[in-house]
Amino acid sequence: MSRSLCTLLGLVVLLISGGLSGSPASVDLCDGKCLGPTGLGVDSRNNILYILSTGSTEGILQKWALRTDNAGKVSLNLLSSCQRLGSGTEIGPPGPHVLLLPEGVFPLRFLRAFVADQDLILVADSANHRILALNDCPSSGTGIAGNGKPGPTFNSPTVLTAGVFTPLFDVFIHLIFVIDTGNSRVQVYEVYYMNPSGQKDPAFRLFSSSSDWQLPKRLDHPKGIALVPDANLLYIMDTGNGVVDVLQLPRPPVESFFRGDQPKFVFSFPAEGTAIATTRIYLYVVNPFGNSVQVYNRFTGHLVTTITTALDGSPLVSPRGISVDDFGRVYVSDYGNNRVVLLTRN
């Protein structure tokens, strides 16, 4: 089958699924309560949507309940807001606990042998150059990497993704992939508990860095990242080079990282944007400068369509973040309109 035919079939599927049109949905899912929304993270298991916003002076993490009525209409109900997270020893000015221009949020279900599983919320606090782990919102939070200053650990981390991989010695391995934009690299960490039965806060250790990977070009201020754990594929939006790189992770990734094996480059394709997310067929690339979201066939890299409006037909203005739930619904933070909207119904 030719690539052009694959692209045409992909567009037909997107049209049938309601990706380009449909009955009007709520214009703003957060009902005017989001000021400068950036990062989004869906927890489909608990029906929660986490929204990061720049706020007027301090960043905000909001926790929303996701609801779907019998007609399939999605709505949100605000549960809580967090503005001051972590301890004052981990961050720099303007003061203790303040989120500054947070960009990425990722809810992770931490699987633990012999004890209850635990939900973690990982936050990329970009202007504080750190990664936070929270058990809930509101929560004091724990700074698990970074110290409030740009440096070799982090320089403006923007987004992150995570996956639970093949158990090693009957212990589940949780790998976190962090875009370290200021240092033009991707860092791969393990989140773990020294004492799984009693330790409250997780630890964080570096496994691998893209600085050691064999890529056609050195990453240049990457901004977006998406992981497909079932296929061991990693997608990186390499903003400075204007491409999306597709990498095959070693199998099984944890033992391979221990051996020094690295992800293998598969192919890249031209794209403009920052945040990215994947569904079963598509790769969505958020392009704030083009006021749009580009939809690519994630297997071929061909552009399927460009979305410039929400489901209700209202235009996007400087969209920043994106997340996909387990039902394939695509949520976008429409930064310029201070709202969060749906792009697809299913």
C-alpha positions in Angstrom: 0.0 0.0 0.0 1.4 3.4 -1.0 2.1 6.1 1.6 -0.4 8.4 -0.2 -3.1 5.8 0.1 -2.3 5.3 3.8 -2.6 9.0 4.4 -6.0 9.1 2.5 -7.3 6.2 4.6 -6.1 7.9 7.8 -8.1 11.1 6.9 -11.2 9.0 6.2 -10.9 7.3 9.6 -10.4 10.7 11.3 -13.5 12.1 9.6 -15.6 9.1 10.6 -14.4 9.2 14.2 -15.6 12.8 14.5 -12.1 14.4 14.6 -13.0 17.2 12.2 -16.6 18.0 12.9 -19.5 17.1 15.2 -22.2 18.6 17.3 -21.1 21.6 19.4 -19.4 20.8 22.6 -18.6 23.0 25.6 -16.5 25.9 24.4 -14.3 25.9 27.5 -14.1 22.8 29.6 -12.7 24.7 32.6 -15.4 27.3 32.5 -13.3 30.4 32.7 -11.2 29.1 35.7 -7.9 28.5 33.7 -5.5 31.5 33.3 -2.9 30.7 30.8 -3.2 26.9 30.6 -0.1 25.0 29.5 0.4 21.4 30.4 -2.4 18.7 30.5 -2.4 15.2 32.0 -5.3 12.8 31.9 -5.7 10.1 34.5 -8.3 7.9 32.8 -8.3 5.3 35.5 -9.6 7.8 38.1 -11.4 10.1 35.6 -9.2 13.1 36.4 -7.7 15.8 34.2 -4.8 17.8 35.6 -4.3 21.3 34.2 -1.2 23.4 34.6 -1.5 27.2 34.2 0.9 30.1 34.3 -1.5 32.2 36.4 -1.1 35.9 36.8 2.0 35.8 39.1 2.4 32.1 40.2 1.8 28.8 38.4 -1.2 26.7 39.3 -2.0 23.0 39.2 -5.7 22.2 39.1 -7.4 18.8 39.6 -10.6 18.3 37.7 -13.1 15.5 37.7 -13.9 14.2 34.2 -17.6 13.5 33.5 -19.3 12.1 30.4 -23.1 12.1 30.0 -25.2 9.6 28.1 -24.9 11.6 25.0 -21.1 11.5 25.2 -20.7 15.2 26.2 -17.6 15.8 28.3 -17.6 18.2 31.3 -15.2 19.1 34.1 -15.8 19.8 37.8 -13.0 21.5 39.7 -11.9 19.5 42.7 -8.8 21.4 44.0 -6.0 23.8 43.1 -2.4 23.8 44.1 -0.1 26.8 43.8 2.8 26.3 46.3 4.5 22.9 46.0 7.8 21.5 47.3 10.1 22.8 49.9 11.9 26.2 49.9 15.3 24.5 49.8 14.7 23.1 46.3 13.8 26.3 44.3 15.0 29.8 43.7 13.3 33.2 43.7 10.7 34.6 44.0 10.0 32.6 47.1 9.5 29.1 48.7 7.0 26.7 47.2 6.1 28.8 44.1 5.4 27.2 40.8 7.0 29.3 38.0 5.8 28.8 34.4 5.1 25.1 34.8 4.8 23.3 31.5 4.3 19.5 32.0 2.2 17.3 34.2 1.9 13.5 34.0 -0.2 11.3 36.3 1.6 7.9 36.9 0.1 4.8 38.5 3.0 3.4 40.5 2.8 -0.4 40.7 4.3 -1.9 43.8 4.8 -5.6 44.7 3.2 -6.8 47.9 1.7 -3.4 48.9 -1.0 -1.1 47.5 -0.3 0.8 44.3 0.2 4.5 44.5 -0.8 7.4 42.3 1.9 10.0 41.6 1.6 13.4 39.9 4.8 14.4 38.2 5.2 18.2 37.4 7.8 19.9 35.2 8.3 23.2 37.0 10.1 24.8 34.1 11.3 28.2 35.4 12.4 26.6 38.7 14.4 24.0 36.7 13.0 21.1 38.7 10.7 18.1 38.6 8.2 17.6 41.4 6.4 14.5 42.6 3.0 14.8 44.4 0.7 12.2 45.9 -2.3 14.4 45.4 -3.4 18.0 44.9 -3.3 19.8 47.3 -0.1 18.3 48.5 3.3 19.6 49.7 5.1 17.9 46.9 8.6 16.5 46.8 11.4 17.9 44.6 12.9 14.8 43.1 15.4 16.5 40.7 16.6 20.1 40.1 17.5 22.8 42.6 15.9 26.1 41.3 18.9 27.1 39.1 19.7 26.3 35.4 22.5 23.8 35.3 23.6 20.3 34.4 20.7 18.6 36.1 17.9 20.6 34.4 17.7 23.8 32.4 14.0 24.7 31.8 12.5 21.2 31.7 9.2 21.5 29.8 7.3 18.2 29.4 7.6 14.6 30.5 6.1 11.2 29.9 6.4 7.9 31.6 5.8 4.2 31.3 5.7 1.0 33.3 7.9 -1.6 31.7 8.6 -5.4 31.9 9.2 -6.4 35.6 12.8 -7.0 36.5 13.2 -9.5 39.3 9.4 -9.2 40.0 9.7 -5.5 40.6 7.9 -3.1 38.3 10.2 -0.6 36.6 8.8 3.0 36.1 10.9 5.0 33.6 10.3 8.8 33.2 11.3 10.6 30.0 12.0 14.3 30.6 12.5 17.0 28.0 15.4 19.1 29.3 14.9 22.0 26.8 17.6 24.3 28.0 20.2 21.6 27.8 18.8 20.3 24.4 18.4 16.7 25.5 16.1 14.0 26.8 16.8 12.5 30.2 15.6 9.0 31.2 15.0 8.4 34.9 13.7 5.7 37.1 11.2 6.5 39.8 11.5 4.0 42.7 11.0 3.5 46.4 14.0 2.5 48.6 11.6 0.9 51.0 8.5 -0.1 49.1 6.5 -1.0 52.1 7.1 2.1 54.1 8.8 4.9 52.2 6.4 7.8 51.6 8.3 9.8 48.9 9.8 8.4 45.7 13.5 8.6 44.7 14.7 9.5 41.2 17.9 8.3 39.5 19.3 8.9 36.0 19.4 5.9 33.6 20.2 7.4 30.3 20.6 10.7 28.4 20.1 11.5 24.7 23.6 13.0 24.7 24.8 9.4 24.4 22.3 8.3 21.8 23.2 7.9 18.1 20.9 10.5 16.4 21.3 11.9 12.9 21.4 15.4 14.4 22.0 16.6 17.9 18.7 17.6 19.5 18.1 21.4 19.4 15.8 22.7 22.1 13.3 19.8 22.0 9.9 20.6 23.4 7.5 17.6 23.1 7.7 13.9 23.8 5.3 11.0 23.6 5.8 7.4 24.5 4.0 4.3 23.1 5.0 1.7 25.7 3.4 -1.3 24.0 5.5 -0.7 20.9 8.5 0.7 22.8 8.5 3.7 20.6 9.5 7.2 21.6 8.5 10.4 19.7 10.5 13.6 20.2 9.5 17.0 18.9 12.9 18.4 18.0 11.8 22.0 17.7 15.1 23.6 16.8 15.6 21.2 13.9 11.9 21.3 12.9 11.4 17.5 12.9 9.8 14.7 14.9 12.3 11.9 15.7 11.0 8.4 16.1 13.1 6.1 18.2 12.8 2.4 19.1 13.6 1.7 22.7 15.8 -1.3 23.5 13.9 -4.4 24.7 13.5 -4.9 27.6 14.5 -1.2 28.2 15.6 -1.4 31.8 18.0 -4.3 31.5 19.3 -2.8 28.2 19.9 0.6 29.9 21.9 -1.3 32.5 24.0 -2.8 29.8 24.5 0.6 28.2 22.3 -0.1 25.2 20.5 3.0 23.8 17.4 3.8 21.8 17.8 3.3 18.0 16.8 5.9 15.5 13.9 4.8 13.2 13.1 7.8 11.1 12.2 11.5 11.3 9.7 13.7 9.5 9.3 17.5 9.2 6.9 19.1 11.6 6.4 22.4 13.4 5.3 22.6 17.0 6.0 22.0 20.6 3.8 19.6 22.6 2.9 16.2 21.1 0.6 13.3 21.9 -0.2 9.9 20.3 -3.3 7.8 19.8 -3.5 4.4 18.2 -3.0 5.8 14.7 -2.2 9.5 15.0 0.5 11.8 16.3 -0.8 15.2 17.3 1.6 18.2 17.2 0.6 21.4 18.9 1.8 24.5 16.9 1.2 27.6 19.0 2.7 29.9 16.3 0.3 28.5 13.7 -2.7 28.6 16.1 -3.2 24.9 15.2 -2.8 21.3 15.9 -1.3 19.1 13.1 -2.3 15.5 12.8 0.2 13.0 11.4 0.0 9.3 10.6 2.4 8.2 13.4 3.6 5.2 11.3 4.5 7.1 8.1 5.0 10.7 9.3 2.6 12.0 6.6 0.4 15.0 7.5 -3.2 14.0 7.6 -4.9 17.3 8.4 -4.4 20.6 10.3 -7.0 21.5 13.0 -7.5 25.2 13.7 -10.7 25.1 15.7 -12.3 23.3 18.7 -15.3 21.0 18.1 -17.7 23.9 18.4 -15.9 25.7 15.6 -14.2 28.5 17.7 -10.6 29.2 16.6 -7.5 28.1 18.6 -5.1 30.8 19.7 -1.6 29.8 20.7 -2.4 26.3 21.9 0.3 25.0 24.3 -0.5 21.5 25.8 -2.2 18.3 24.8 -3.3 15.0 26.3 -5.2 12.0 25.2 -7.5 9.8 27.4 -8.0 6.1 27.1 -11.0 6.6 24.9 -9.0 8.6 22.3 -10.4 12.0 23.2 -7.9 14.7 22.6 -7.7 17.7 25.0 -5.8 20.9 24.2 -4.9 23.8 26.4 -5.9 26.8 24.3 -3.5 29.3 26.0 -4.4 32.4 24.1 -8.1 31.9 24.9 -7.5 30.9 28.5 -9.4 27.7 28.1 -9.2 23.9 27.6 -11.1 22.4 24.7 -11.8 19.1 23.0 -10.5 18.4 19.5 -12.0 15.0 19.0 -15.0 13.1 20.4 -13.5 9.6 20.2 
